[in-house]
Amino acid sequence: MTALSKLLKTTAFKLAFAFFVMFAMGSVLIIAFIGHTVRQVLEEENDQIIQSEINGLAEQYGAGGLERLVRIVERRSIRPGALLYLVTTNAGDKLAGNVATLPTGVLDHSGLVETPYQRNEENEARHPALARVLSVPGGFRLLVGRDLEERGRLAHILNRALFTWLGLLAAIGTLGGLFVARRVLRRVDSINAKAITIMNGDLDGRLPVTGTGDELDRLALSLNTMLDRINELLKGLREVSDNIAHDLRTPLTRLRNRAEDALRGSKTEEEKHSALEKVIEESDGLIRVFNALLLIARAEAGDIHESSAEFDVSAVARDVVELYEPTAEEAGHELNIQAPDNCSAFGNRELISQALANLIDNALKYGGAKIDVTVAILDSGVEVCVRDSGSGIPLEDRDRARDRFVRLESSRTRPGFGLGLSLCNAVAHLHHGTLRLEDNNPGLKVVLGWPTPVGLRRISTILPAAE
């Protein structure tokens, strides 16, 4: 494909050609309207002049008869730029005037008529004229008219102006279209070239932006934002893969060793039974990890909206707290809940329950001796808050704590895989809400909030939250 054919096939050139066609049609219509208007004005002016001349000659005829009429017509016919005059008998014989011949039947026409005529001393040339015929007593005819060559010259001038303008418009449109198309094509080619390098593996490359703020710049900025997001997701995927390899290698190795001990090292049935129980325990732990990963992926993909419905958030929170109360008492923790009655909201009950369970589980592992759970209905929606009295999370680590397999405890001596807050964050995004990590002074305050339809909100009296 040649460079010219590429230019002609660009959208910019096609738009320029379309604008040329529209401007050309508009020019034709405007000039045609002007010509029609000018023609009407000239015809009205000619009619008034002709009618005024006929009225004057009729008065002269009334004052002096045919002889005076003929004499006046002869005198006026020889003036420079004179009107057209003709006086004939009933038989059509010429008595006076500057008109040599007329088509047959013109003198029989009453009113205004457009007709060709031949001047005196001309053999073949015919000219257009606008004339009126007046019947004079005695069967005589008086014709007064005006030559229309001026109208023809005007039409010629308008036509020439039209074609000249169309030619200039075509030249300007073609050159302008080629210039714009070449400029746009150059930018599109640069975007395509950079896109090819990105597809070939340069994931840090970005589409060029000129800074003009036009539609190509806006498109490039949007695509660059998309590429940034894709790059973040790829980096996150690599980090997740590394974390999976790091965090699951130890339990898989432990699982293999215990299975090998059960196979080779156990001598009694009790030893084999104990070894198999440990193998099952490790397997259950791995299954829980993969179930959590699957649940996070489903929540981030947003493919579980069909199971969303109205439910009582307070009832869910009380059920989860009741589930963890024995564990909290055994570990010496104080677990409290404050929630209003009939606190209805809209969302996925299973996921909200799982997210709240993860928050309480984290608080029991890292949160100190006192844990408070509160539920509140606000103007903006629903908030479930879990406060603890532990060491909290440093401000610089709070964003990173929401990522998968992130464990702020570098020694990793405590149980867990770093998926709790990641799942809670995915559940919040699924419900178009937020997961906030704040200071509790001392300890950590985690707030899971999401909007809910106004019709489902019930204003309740909330007890003061525990400090």
URUR-V472703 format. One record per pair of residues at least 24 apart in sequence whose ideal C-beta (glycine too) atoms are under 10 Angstrom apart, sorted by the first residue. I is the first residue (numbers start at 1). J is the second residue. Records with the same first field share a line. If there is no record, write none. Layout:
I: J, J
//
This chain:
3: 182, 185
4: 178
6: 181, 182, 185, 188, 189
7: 177, 178, 179, 180, 181, 182, 184, 185
8: 177, 178, 181
9: 181, 185
10: 177, 178, 180, 181, 182, 183, 184, 185, 188
11: 181, 184, 185, 188
12: 176, 177, 178, 179, 180, 181, 182, 183, 184, 185, 188
13: 173, 174, 176, 177, 178, 179, 180, 181, 182, 184, 185
14: 177, 181
15: 177, 180, 181, 184
16: 172, 173, 174, 175, 176, 177, 178, 179, 180, 181
17: 170, 173, 174, 177, 181
18: 173, 177
19: 169, 173, 176, 177
20: 166, 169, 170, 172, 173, 174, 176, 177
21: 173
23: 165, 166, 169, 170, 172, 173
24: 162, 165, 166, 169, 170, 173
27: 161, 162, 165, 166, 169
28: 162, 165, 166
30: 162, 165
31: 158, 159, 161, 162, 163, 165, 166
32: 158, 162
34: 154, 158, 161, 162
35: 151, 154, 155, 157, 158, 159, 162
38: 151, 154, 155, 158
39: 148, 151, 154, 155, 158
42: 130, 146, 148, 150, 151, 154
43: 112, 114, 130, 146, 148, 151
45: 146
46: 83, 112, 129, 130, 131, 132, 145, 146, 147, 148, 150, 151
47: 112, 130, 132, 146
49: 83, 130, 144, 145, 146
50: 83, 84, 112, 129, 130, 131, 132, 143, 144, 145, 146
51: 112, 132, 134, 144
52: 144
53: 83, 84, 85, 132, 142, 144, 145, 146
54: 131, 132, 133, 134, 142, 143, 144, 145
55: 134, 144
56: 144
57: 85, 87, 134, 136, 142, 144
58: 134, 136, 142
61: 87, 134, 136, 137, 140, 142
62: 137
65: 136, 137, 138
66: 95, 96, 136, 137, 138, 140, 142
69: 95, 96, 136, 140, 142
70: 95, 96, 97, 140, 142
71: 96
72: 96
73: 97, 98, 142, 143, 144
74: 98
76: 144
77: 120
78: 120
81: 147
82: 146, 147
83: 129, 131, 144, 145, 146, 147
84: 117, 119, 127, 129, 130, 131, 143, 144, 145, 146, 147
85: 131, 142, 143, 144, 145
86: 117, 131, 133, 141, 142, 143, 144, 145
87: 134, 136, 140, 141, 142, 143, 144
88: 133, 136, 139, 140, 141, 142, 143
89: 138, 139, 140, 141
90: 135, 136, 138, 139, 140, 141
91: 139
92: 141
94: 120
95: 140, 141, 142
96: 142
97: 142, 143, 144, 145
99: 129, 131, 143, 145
101: 126
102: 129, 131, 133, 143, 145
106: 131, 133, 141, 143, 145
107: 131, 133, 135, 141, 142, 143
108: 133, 135, 141
109: 133, 143
110: 134, 135
112: 145
113: 143, 145
114: 145, 148
115: 143, 145, 148
116: 148
117: 143, 145, 147
119: 147
127: 152
128: 152
184: 214, 215, 216
187: 212, 214, 216, 217, 220
188: 216
190: 216, 220
191: 216, 219, 220, 223
194: 220, 223, 224
195: 223, 227
198: 223, 227, 230, 231
203: 227, 230, 231, 234, 235
204: 228, 231
206: 231
236: 403, 404
237: 404
239: 403, 404, 405, 406
240: 293, 296, 403, 404, 405, 422
241: 405
242: 405
243: 403, 404, 405, 406, 407, 417, 418, 419
244: 289, 290, 293, 404, 405, 417
245: 405
246: 405, 412
247: 289, 404, 405, 407, 412, 416, 417, 418, 419
248: 285, 286, 289, 290, 405, 417
250: 412
251: 282, 283, 285, 286, 289, 417
252: 282, 283, 286
253: 282
254: 278, 279, 282, 285
255: 279, 280, 281, 282, 283, 285, 286
256: 282
257: 282
258: 282
259: 283
285: 415, 417
286: 417
288: 417, 419
289: 405, 416, 417, 418, 419
291: 419
292: 354, 358, 404, 417, 419, 420, 422, 423
293: 404, 405, 417, 419, 422, 423
295: 350, 351, 354, 355, 419, 423, 426, 427
296: 404, 419, 422, 423, 424, 425, 426, 427, 430
297: 404, 426
298: 351, 426, 430
299: 348, 351, 354, 355, 422, 423, 424, 425, 426, 427, 428, 429, 430, 431
300: 422, 423, 425, 426, 427, 429, 430
301: 426, 430
302: 426, 429, 430, 431, 432
303: 430
304: 348, 350, 351, 427, 430
305: 347, 348, 430, 431
306: 348
307: 347, 348, 349, 350, 351
308: 346, 347, 348, 349, 350, 351, 352, 430, 431
309: 346, 347, 348, 349
310: 344, 345, 346, 347, 349, 452, 453, 455, 456
311: 343, 344, 345, 346, 347, 348, 349, 350, 352, 353, 456
312: 339, 341, 342, 343, 344, 345, 349, 375
313: 339, 340, 342, 343, 344, 345, 346, 347, 349, 352, 353, 356, 375, 376, 377, 382, 383, 384, 450, 452
314: 338, 339, 340, 341, 342, 343, 344, 345, 375, 376, 377, 384, 460
315: 339, 341, 342, 343, 344, 349, 375
316: 343, 345, 347, 349, 350, 352, 353, 356, 357, 375, 384
317: 343, 352, 353, 356, 360, 373, 374, 375, 384, 386
318: 373, 375
319: 353, 356, 357
320: 352, 353, 354, 355, 356, 357, 358, 359, 360, 361, 373, 384
321: 356, 357, 360, 371, 373, 386
323: 353, 357, 360
324: 356, 357, 360, 361, 363, 364, 371, 373
325: 360
327: 360, 361, 364
328: 360, 363, 364, 369, 371
330: 364
331: 364, 365, 369
332: 369
333: 360, 363, 364, 367, 368, 369, 370, 371, 388, 389
334: 368, 369, 370, 371, 372, 389, 466
335: 360, 363, 364, 370, 371, 372, 373, 388
336: 370, 371, 372, 373, 374, 387, 465, 466
337: 371, 372, 373, 374, 375, 386, 466
338: 372, 373, 374, 375, 376, 385, 462, 463, 464, 465, 466
339: 373, 374, 375, 376, 384, 460, 462, 463
340: 374, 375, 376, 377, 458, 459, 460, 461, 462, 463
341: 458, 460, 461
342: 377, 458, 460
343: 375, 376, 377, 382, 384, 456, 457, 458, 460, 462
344: 377, 382, 452, 453, 455, 456, 457, 458
345: 375, 377, 381, 382, 384, 431, 450, 451, 452, 453, 456, 457, 458
346: 381, 382, 431, 450, 451, 452, 453, 455, 456, 457
347: 381, 382, 427, 430, 431, 432, 433, 450, 451, 452, 456
348: 427, 430, 431
350: 427
351: 423, 424, 426, 427, 428, 430, 431
352: 382, 384, 424, 427, 428, 430, 431, 448, 450
353: 427
354: 420, 423, 424, 427
355: 384, 420, 421, 423, 424, 425, 426, 427, 428, 430, 431, 435, 446, 448
356: 384, 386, 424, 427, 446, 448
357: 420, 423, 424
358: 386, 419, 420, 421, 422, 423, 424, 427, 446, 448
359: 384, 385, 386, 388, 420, 421, 423, 424, 435, 444, 446, 447, 448
360: 386, 388, 420, 446
361: 416, 420
362: 386, 388, 390, 401, 416, 420, 421, 424, 444, 446
363: 387, 388, 389, 390, 443, 444, 446
364: 388, 390
365: 390, 409, 414, 415, 416, 420
366: 390, 391, 392, 393, 408, 409, 414, 416, 443, 444
367: 391, 392, 440, 443, 444, 446
368: 392, 440, 442, 443, 444
369: 443
370: 440, 442, 443, 466, 467
371: 443, 466
372: 440, 443, 445, 465, 466, 467
373: 465, 466
374: 447, 462, 463, 464, 465, 466
375: 460, 462
376: 447, 449, 460, 462, 465
377: 452, 456, 457, 458, 459, 460, 462
378: 449, 451, 452, 457, 459, 462
379: 451, 454, 457, 459
380: 433, 449, 450, 451, 452, 457
381: 431, 432, 433, 434, 449, 450, 451, 452, 453, 454, 456, 457
382: 431, 433, 448, 449, 450, 451, 452, 456, 457
383: 433, 434, 436, 447, 448, 449, 450
384: 424, 433, 446, 447, 448, 449, 450
385: 436, 438, 440, 445, 446, 447, 448, 449, 465
386: 424, 440, 444, 445, 446, 447, 448
387: 438, 440, 441, 443, 444, 445, 446, 447, 465, 466, 467
388: 440, 442, 443, 444, 445, 446
389: 440, 441, 442, 443, 444, 467
390: 440, 442, 443, 444
391: 442, 443, 444
392: 437, 438, 439, 440, 441, 442, 443, 444, 445
393: 421, 437, 438, 439, 443, 444, 446
395: 437, 438, 439
397: 437
398: 436, 437, 438, 439, 444, 446
399: 437
401: 425, 435, 437, 444, 446
402: 426, 428, 435, 437
421: 446
424: 448
440: 467
441: 467
//
